[in-house]
Amino acid sequence: MLRSLRNIFFPSKQFVLEPASAAELNRLVAFLKENATLQVEISGHTDNVGSDAANLQLSQQRAKSVTDYLAEHGIPASRLKAKGYGETKPIDSNDTDTGRAQNRRTELKIISLQ
């Protein structure tokens, strides 16, 4: 299962979660607590603005920020994997503002049901 997490916000070119992200993240915490055998990957994605290396690093840092939040709220770190993909897996065109906005996303993937 792959699901885009909506309403996860970061300031431009930063990886610190904005307070407005708490509602979505708290729903994710509740989901993971209700499904205590799931292991998940939190993946970070960017648009193609900036260098490949910078986008890869930013996406990894953003994914880690989300997994850190989950761990701080009671989800065992052993169930969480942070993976940054940078600009390598676009879901829309990077030729428009709308497309680039779609490509800047955080996703949840179930990697094991145990």
N, C-alpha and C positions, 0 to 999 in steps of 0.2 A: 504494500500500500504506500502510495506517495501522495502527500497532501501539502499544498502550499499553505503556509501559516500567514493569515492576513493580519494586518494591524501590528506588525513588529516593526518598530521605527528606530532608526539610527540617524544622527546628524550626518550631513553630507561628509563623505570621506573619513568617517569615524566609526568606531565599533562599540561605543558606550550606548547601552539601551536607553531609549527615551522613556520617561515615566508612563507615557500613553500606551506603551507595550504591555503593561502589567496585566490588563484584563485578558488579553489573548494568552499570555504566558501562564496566568493562573488557571485558565481553562485547560491548558496543556498539562499542567501539574496535576490537576484533578483527574484528567483522562489517564495519565500514566500511573497514578495511585490506584485507580479502579482496575487497571490492567497491569498488575504487578509483575507479570512474567515477560512483558514486552521489552525488547532491546531496540533502541531507535538510533538512527543517524539524523542529526540536524545538519542540513546542508545549506551553505551560503552561496549565493550567486550574485554576480554583478552584471552591469551593462559593459559595453566595450570602450567606455570613456576612460582614458588613462592607460598606463602600460599594463601588459599582461601580468608582469610580476607583481605590480602594486595591487591589481585587482585580485589576484590569487591570494595574496597576503591579507587584504581587507576582508575577503569572503571567509577565510579561515578564522580570522579574529572575530567576525560577527557570529559565525556558527559557535565558536567557543563561548562568546558572551551569553548566548542562549543556553548552552549546556551548563555553564556556570550558574545561571539563574535557577535552572531546574534542580541542580545539585544542592544549591543553597536552600531550596524549598522542599527538601526531603526525598528527592529521587536519587537513588544510589548512582554514583558516577560510573560504576561498572555496567550500567544499563544504557549509557549514553556515549555516542561517538560524534565528534564535531568534524565536519569535512567541508573545506572550501573548494569550490570549483571555479572561482573567478568568472570569466566570461565564456567558458568553454561549453556551456549547456543552455544557450538561449531558448526561450519559449516563444519569442516574438522577434520581429525585426529590430535591429539597433539603428535603423534609419530615421526613426521618429521619436519624439519625446514620449509618446504613449508606449511604444514598443520598448524603449529603454527602461521605462518605469516598470513594465511587466517583468523584465529580465532581472531587475534588482529585487530579489526575493529570498525568503528563507523557507525551506521545506522540511517536512518530517517524513522519514521513510522507516517503516518497520523492517528491521533486519533479522529479527529472531523472535519467535513466540515462546521459546523454551518450553 
